[in-house]
Amino acid sequence: MTATTDVLPASGSPARVSGTVRYWAAAKSEAGIAEEPYLAATLAEALAGVRARHADRPGLLRVLGVCSYLVDGDPVGTRDHAGVPLRAGGTVEVLPPFAGG
């Protein structure tokens, strides 16, 4: 996938960039795919896109609510997803709770 960046919107909001969402374990099963592209400026925007594209998959929507997220290998933790910027060519890892972890 080639990374792209939109021009900065007039509103001054961050530019949308392209990258990859990777699903693991139950999230992968519920999504029915291992990964897909995003075009977003923040983690919140990327996840909103996932929810919109998979509105017909209630199991995935439920799992997303309990997942942990890594952005380019860094844990998001309890940070507000709207404040987590994404970079061109980056990766969002969707990690559902694992047994024993």
PyMOL commands that set and color helices and strands:
alter all, ss='L'
color gray80, all
select helices_A, chain A and resi 25-31+43-53+58-64+81-83
alter helices_A, ss='H'
color red, helices_A
select strands_A, chain A and resi 17-23+35-40+68-71+74-75+91-95
alter strands_A, ss='S'
color yellow, strands_A
deselect
rebuild
show_as cartoon
